[in-house]
C-alpha cells in the first residue's frame, strides 16, 4: 500500500470530525487532502508547507473544484513575527483580452457556451502562488509538497459520492472533450462512487513540476500545451470562442503578495481578502451594518434563527451586494473605494436603511465618496449565478502559524478542457468578469474585462483575532454564497457563542443580490437548530422572496463547506472542525521529528 494511503488510514482511525491538540491540525473537504497536509506537518513542515501539499492533493481528489489549472487565495499569519499577508494567485486575463470579448451580435454569449470555450480560460496562477509562498515562508521544497499528490494520482483513490455526483450531473462538461471524458467517463461510462481513479498523466505533470520547478509550468512544452488546449472552442462560437492566452502571458504571470483587509466586530479583529476578491470587503461591510443590532440576545428577539435576526441579516446582505456589484473589481486595474466602503459614516448610512419591522425596497449601490452617502449607482442585473464549487482548507502548525486557503477553477469542472497528455483541467475564470461590459449600462465597469486584469472573486478565506492573537481560520466554497457562509459562521461564533462544530453545522441563510431572493438550509439532519416554518412565514409576511408558499418549508438548500481550525487562547490547544456538507476531515499531528523553527 503506497504511503499516502497508509497515512490516510492511520489518521482516520484516530481522528474524529472534531479534534483538539496543542500540535498541528489540518481541516479539508476530503480526507486524502487532509492526510497530505498532516504528513507534511508530521515531517516537520509548517502551515505554509502543509497548505501547499493540501492544494496539490485536492487537484487529484477534487479535480472538479480546484487545481493547477486555476487560482487561489492563501491567507497566512506568522506566529513569530505577527505578520499577516495574502498570496494572491488569482487567474489573470491575457494581454489580448478586451471588454467585449464575450459579446456576439450585440449580446452576451450564452454562459454554457462561453464558459466551456477556450475564451474563458484565464492565465493559471496556483503553481506560481504556491511556489511564491514556499520560497518566502515555507521550510519544504516544492517537490516535498508535491509528493503526496503524485502518489495519489499515480496509485489512485476511491471516488467518493461528491465526485461521482459531479460527474453524473456535469452540465456536459466532462463529455465535451475526449481527454476529459477518458478520465472521468472511461468507455463512455461515468465513474461511480467506489470506483478507483488513477490519473497517470496528472502524476507525470506533477512529477515534472517537482523535478524542474514551477518554471516547467510557465515555460516549455507544458506551457505550449496549455496555450494549444485553450484554443478549443464551441462550434456555436466559431473562431470567436478561441482563447487569447499566449506563451508570453504564461511567462509573465506573477502572484501578488498583499496586505489583508482588517475590520473589527464587537471587540474581535477580522482579517480577510482585499480586492480582486469581494469576499473580505463584503463580509466586513455586512458585519459593520449588523453591529448596531443585538444579535445573540434572545430576550430581545435576536437569538439564532429568529425572524428579527434573519431579517436584519437579509437586509445587510442586500445592501452589501448592491455595493459589490458596482464598486468591486481588481484594484490593480481600476480603483476600488475600499476605504470609503468601510468608512464608519458610510456603513452607518447604509445600516440606517434597515428596519426591523419591514423589508426595504430594492436598494441601489451607495456612493461612498459622497458627503451624505446618498444612493447613486444602479444595481446591475446578474447574468448568471456563480458556481457552488471551489474548495477551502485550513491549517495551524505546532508553532501557531496559520493558513486559510480558498482555491478554485471557477465553475464545476472549469472549462471542461483537459490539457492533452498532462491530465489537468483548465479554469473558466474569465466568465467571472461581466460578460456584457457594464460601461454600456452607464456603470463604471469595475469588473469589465481588460488586459492582464483579475476577475472579481467571492472567495473569502478569513482569520479571526482576539487581543492581537489568531483564534480561528476558516472559509468556504460556494460562488457568491461563500461570502454569506463566512458571515453565518462568524455570527455563530461571536454572537451566538456556538462551539466551532456547531457553528459550522448550523443552517445558513444567503442573499446574493439587492433584489433579495432568499436561500436557506435545512435539508440535512445535522443542520440544527432549523429555521422553522413559523420563522419562514414571518419573513414571508415582511415581503421576503424565495421561500415559496406560506406554510411550506422553503429551506431546502445546501451551501458551502466550511473547514476551520481554532486556537484556544486559554489553553493553547489547537482544534479543528470540518463540514459535513462534503466529506470533511480533521487530522491532528504530533510531529515525530525534532522541532524546526517556524518562518
N, C-alpha and C positions, 0 to 999 in steps of 0.2 A: 504494500500500500504506500503510495507516494506521501511525502512528508506533510504537505498542506492538508491532506485529508485526515492523516493521523492527528494533526494539530486540532482540526475541527472537531473530531470525535472526542478527544480528551477534554477540550474546552466545554463542549456542550454537556458532557456528563456532569460537570460540576458547576455549571453556570445557569442560574435561573434567569428569568426575564429581567429581574431587578437584582443588581449586585452592589455590594459595598466593599471597599478595600482602601487602605492607605497607599496602595501601589497604583499601577496603571489600569485604566478602564477604557474600553472601546465600546461604541454602540453604532450599529449599522443595520441597514434594512435587509441584509442577507447574512446568514451565519458564516459563509465562507469568506466574505469580506471582513467580518469582524475577526475571524481567525487569522487572516493575513495581517491585520494591524496588531493583533495580540502577539503574533510570532515575532514581529519586529521589536515590540516592546520587551518581550522576553529575552531577545538577543542584545538588549542594551540600548536600543534606539529610543529617540524622544518622540514627542507628539507629532512633529512635522514628518519624521521618518514614517511613523505609523500611518499618518494620513495619506502619504504617497502610496504606500502599499495597498491601503484600502481602496484608493481611487483606481489603481490598475486592476485589482481583483474584481471590482464592480464592473469594469469593462467586459470581463469574462462572464460573470454570473447574472448581470443585469444589462445586457447589451442594448436592450430597447430603450434604456433610460440615460446612459452616460457612457463616456469612453474617450479614447484618444482622438477620435474624430470630432470632439466637441469642445466645451469650455467649462470653466468652474470659477467659483469664488472661494478662497481659503482665508478665513478669519482666524488669526493666531494671537495668543497672548503668551509672552515670555516671562516666566516667574522671576528670573534673576534680575532682569533689567526693568521690569514693569512695563515694557513696551507692548503695545497692541498695534497690529498692522493687518492690511488686506493684501493678498496676492490675487490680482485680477487677471485671469486668463480667459476672459470672455472673448468669443469669436469676433472678428472684425470683417467689415465689408471689404471687398477687393478695391484696388485703386481705380478700376474701371466702372465701379458701381455708380448708379445715378438715381435721382429721386423718383423717376418714372419707370424704373426697370421692371416693376410688376404691373404696369399699366398696358393694356392692349385694347385698341379700338375705343379709347376714352374711358375704359372701365378697369377696375382692379381685376387681375386674373383670379379665377376661382381658386380658393385655397387648396383644395385637393390636388389640383394640377400644379400650381406654383410651388407648393411645399414638397413635392416629390420630383422636382426637376433640379438640375444642377444649379440653376439660378439662385436657389435658396441656400446654397452651401456657403457658410462663412469660413474665413481662414481659421482653422482649428488652433486652440490655444493651450489645451490641457497639458501636453507634453512640456511645452516651454514653461508653463506656470509651475508644474511640479519640480522641474529641474531648477528653476529660479529659487524656489523655497528651500530645496535641499542644499544647494550651493551656499546659501546665505545663513541658514539656520538649522540645517539637518546635521546629523552625525553619520548617516549611512550614505552609501553611493546610490546612484540611480539604479545600477544593476542589483544591488541588495534589495531594494524595494520592489523591483520587478519580479524577483524570483518566485514569490507565491503565486502571482498571476500566471507566470509562464507554466508552472506546474499544473494549475487548474485548467488552463487552455489545452495543454498537451495531453493530460491524462483524463480530463473530463470531470463532470459533476452531474448530479441528478437534477433534471428540470423540475422546478417547483411549480405550484399551482398558479402563481402570479405570472411567471414567464409563459407557461402553457396558455393561460387565458389571453395574454397579449399577442401570442402567435395566432390563436384562433380568431380573435377579434382585432385584426390588424389594419383595418381600412384598406386592405390590399397591399400594404407596404412591404410585407415580406414576400410578395409574389411578383412584384413589378420587374425585378432584375434577377437574372439566373444565379448570380453569385450569392445573393441574399437567400433566395429560395433553397439553394443547395445546402445551406447551413441549417435553416430553421424549418424547412419543409422537404426533407430528403425524399426523393422519389415521388414528390407531389403530396406527401402526407405530413401534415403539421405535427411537430413534436408535441407529445402529451406529457402530463405530469408523470414523473417517474422514469422517463426516458433518459438515456445517458448522452450528454452532449460533449463531443470532443471538437476542438477548434484548432487544428494544426496550423492553418495559415496565420491565425492570430498569434499562436505561440511563436511562430517563426518571426513575426513582426516584432513582438515584444523582446525576443532574444536579440534581434538586430539592434534595437534601441539600447538594450542592456550592454551590448558589446561595443557599439560605436558611439553611444551617447545621443543626446537629443538632436544633434545636427543630422543624424540619419533620417529623422522625420521631416526636417525642413529643407533638406538638400538631397540631391542624388536620385537614385531610382525610385525610392518610395515617394518622394515629393512629386516626381513626374507622374507616377501612378495616380496620386491624388488629383492632380490637375486634369489628367485624362478622364478619370472617373466622373468628375463634376461637370464634364461636358455632356453627360447624359441629359436627355430632355424627354418630356412627354410629347407624344405625337401631336396632341392637341395644341401644343405651344410652338412646335417647329423650332427654328433657329433661335427665336426669342427666349426659349427656355434653357439655353445652354449657360452653364456657369461662366463667370467672368474672372475667376481666380487664375493667377499666373504663378510661375515659379518665383518671380520677384516678390509677390505677395507673401508667399510662404517664407522665403528667406528673410523678409523684413519684419515678420511678426515678433513682437516683444510683449512679454507680460508686464503689467504695471503694478508697482508696489504703492499702495495708497494708505492714507490715514483713514481710520474708521469714522463714521458719524457717531457723535456722542450726544445722548439725551438723558433726561432724568425723569423718574416717575416715583412719587411717594417715598423719596429718600434712597431709591435704588438708582444705579447708573446703568444705562444700556448702551452698548456699542454694537453698531451694525454696519451694513453695506452702504457706501456712498454711491452716487451715480457712476457707471451707467445702470446700476440696479435701482429700481424704485422701491425695493424691499425695505431697507432701513429707514429711508425718509418717510415713507407712507406709514410704517408702524409707529414711528416717533410722533408723527402728526396725530394719529388716532389716540395714542396714549396721552398726548397733551390735551386733547379735547375731552377725554374721559376722566381726567384727573379732577375736574370740578364736580363729578358725581360720586356719591359714597358707595362705590362698588364694593361688594362684600358685606354690606350692612343689611342683613336680612330683616332687622327690625323696622327699617325704613323702606323695605320693598326692593332692595338691591342685592339680594342673595343670588347665588349661582342659578342660572336658568330661569330667573323670574321675568315677567313681562317688561318691567322697567329696565332691568339690566340688558336684556336682549334688544330692547327698543333703542336705548342710547348707543349701544354697540353698532346697530344697523345704521343709525344716523351719522355716527362718526365715520364709518366706512364709506358711506355715500359721499360725504364731503371730501374726504381724503382722496378717494378715487377720482372725483371730479378734477381735483388739482393735478393728480398724477397724469391724467390723460392729456393735459395741456402743457405742463411745465417740465416734466422729467424726461431726460434723454441722456446721451453721452456728453458729460460735461467737458470732455476734451474737444468736442466738436461744436457744441452750442451751449451757451452759458445757462446753467440751471440755477435758479434763485434759491439755493438751499438755505442760506441764512434767513431770507425773507419768509420762506415757507415754515421755518421752525421758530420764527420770532414770536415771543410770548404774546405781544399785542395782536399779531395776525392770528395765532391759534385761538386767542380769546374771542376774536371777532367771528371766527368760524364756529366755535363751540356755542356762542350765543344764539345761533340759529336752531340749536337742538332744544325742543320742548319735550318734557317727559310725558305729556298727555296727548300729543298729536304728531302725525308724520308730516314732515316738511314737503313742500313741492320739490320737484326735481331740481337740485342745486346746480349752479354753474360753478366753474372754477373761479376762485377768488383772484385778486390781483395783489400779490404780496409786496409790490412796490408802491402801491397807492397809500396815501397818508391815512385814509379811513378804512382801508382794506375792503373796499366795495367789490361786489361780484362784477366780473367783466368778461372773462373769456368763456366761450361756449363749451359745453360738453361735447366731445367728438363722438360720433356714432362708432360703435365697435364693429369691426369687420368680422371677427371670429372670436371664439373662446380659446384661451391658451390651453395647451395640453396638460393633463394632470401628471404626466410622467417627467421625472427628473429623479435625483436621489440625494439624500443627505446623510452625513455621518459625523460623529463627534468623538473626540478622544482627549483624555487627560493622562499625562505620564506621571511617574513617581516623583518628579521634581516640581510638579504643579504647572507645567506648560500645558496649554490648552489649544486645541484646534477645532473649529466648527466649519464644515465644508459642504457646500451645495454644488452639485455637478450635473451637467445635462448635455444632451444632443438635441434638445428642444422638444419637438413633438415625439410621441411614441414611435420608435424606430427611425427617428430623424427623417432624412430624405428617403430612406429605404435603399440608398445606394451603398453597397459594399465595395470597397476598393479591391478590384480583382487581384487575387494572389496574396493579399495581405490581411483579409479576414476581419476588417472593422468597418463599422458604419460611419457615414458622413452625416453631419448635422444638417438641419434645415433652419438654422438660427436666423437667417436674414428675413424670414417671414415674421419675426418679432418686430420688425420695423412696420410703419404704416404702409400697407400695400398701395393705397392711394395717397399721394402726398397731401398732408394736412394743409399745406400752404394754399392748396386750391380752394379750401373752405374758409380762407381768411385767417387761419391759425398760424402760429409762429413755426410750426413744423419741427418741434423739439425731437421727435422720433421719426422724422423722414430719413430715407436712405441718403447717404452721401459717402464719398470715398473714404476708406480706412476708418469709418465710424463703427462703434459698437452699438448693437441694437439694445433698446431698453429691456431690462430683465425684471422679473419679480422675485428673484432668489434673495433670501433673507437670512443667511447664517447670523446667529446672534450670540452675544456674550453678555451675561448679567453680572454686575458687580455690586458689592456692598462694602462701604468704607475702603474703597480702592482695591479690594481683593476680588478676584474672579470667583463666582459662586456657581454659575451654570453656563453651559454651552449647548445650543440647540438650533434646530432649523427644520425645514420640511420641503418635500416636493409639492407639486400641485398647481403649476401655472400661476395665474393671478391669485388663486386661493392660498398660495404659500404665505402671502402677507397676513391673511386672516388666521391661518393656522398658528402662525407665530404669535399673533396678537392674543388669540384664545389661550394659548399655553402661558403666555406672560401674565395675563389677568388671573388665570387659575393659580399660578404660583404666588403672586404678590397679593392680590385682593382676596381671593377665595382660600388662600393658605392651604392648598392641596399638597400632599406628598407628590413627588415627581411622577411616579407611575400613574397616579390618579389624574394628575394634570394633563397627561398625555392621553389617557383612556377616555376622558370626558368628551361628550359630544360637542361638536364645533358648529359654529354659525358663520356664514360668509355672505358678503355682498361685494361684487367686483365692478360695479359701475354706479353712476349717480342715479340712474333710474330706479335702482334699489330692489332688483329681484333677489329674494332671499333663498339661500340654500342652507340646509341644516341636516345634521346627522342623527342617527338613532337606529340604523339598520342592524348593527351588531350588538349582541347582548352585553358585551363589556363596556359599551358606551353609556356610562351611568354618572350621575342621575339624568334620565331622559328629559327632553323638553316635552312636557305633557300636552295633550290635545287642548286642554283648557288654556295653557300658555299660548299655544299657537293661535287659538281663537281670539285671544286678547290682542295679539299682533295683527290678525286679520281685521279686527274691528277698527284698529288705528289706520288701516289702509295699506299695510304692508303686503306686497305681492310675492307670488312664487310658492306659496304654501298649499295651494289647492283649495278645495271646498271646505267650508266650515264643518266642524265635527269630524274631520278626517286627519290622519297622521301624515303631514307633509314633510316630515323629517326622515327622508329615506336615502340621503346621500352618504357617500364615504369620501372623505377628502384628506389629503396629506398623509405623511408618515414621518412623525417627529422622532428623531433619535437624539438622545441627550446624555450629558454627563454633568455631575454636580460635585462640588467640593464643599464639605461640611466645615464651616469656619470654626465651629466649636471644638470638633474632634480631629480635624484634619483628614477625615476619611473621604475617600473618593467613591462616588456612587454612579450608576448608570441606569438608564431605562430605555426600552425600545418599544416601538409602536406595533401593536398587533394588527394594524391595518395592512401591513406587509409581514414578511417573515422576519421580523426584527430580532436581533440577538445582541446581548451584552456579555462581554467577557472581561474578567478581572485578571490581572497579571502580576505575579510576584517574580521579578527578574532573577534569573539564575546566574547572571554574570556579575562581575564586580561593577559597582556604580560608576557611571561616566558622567561628566559634568553636563548639565543642560546647556542650551545655546546661550 
